[in-house]
Amino acid sequence: MTSDSDRLRERVRRSLDSQKRPTVTVLSSLLAAHDELGYLPEEAIEEVAAYAEASINDVWGVASFYTNFRFTPPAGRIVEVCWGPTCHLAGATDVLLRVQRELGLTGEGETADNRVTLKYNTCLGACSQAPVMSVDHHLKGRVTAETAGEAVGALMER
Ligand code: FES
């Protein structure tokens, strides 16, 4: 069974691998991980250290120098919908359209009240459970437009 921590690591590793060489540095790797997750958990620091062949202390040193990095999940709620190939084939488009409708959005971004961020993802690392979405980084697999809509509706009521 894959844990949330393993999934975070997998997402970080993918974001690191997608960087264009030869410009890969500790900083570019931290930025890639931060873009992917919206913050830098311990797992991201460790993965960047392994990837960039730097010590964890060095990576913390770079990360803490830049004030734009967050080390805790963003305060607002975050909904991610995977539209990667496997999820796409399993019906992600319907899920995405329904989630957007619930949030009053036509694409990625913040809701009008700034409480919820919608992000698209190209693979949430749980393809066997496609279509997949996540709410505040908790994965929900085999969602339908209805169950996704309910999850988002419940989030908006809180
Ligand atoms: S393609 Fe959606 S979880 Fe992998």
Residues whose N, C-alpha, C, O or C-beta is under 5 A from the ligand:
A	BS01	FES	C82 G84 P85 T86 C87 T122 C123 L124 G125 A126 C127 V132
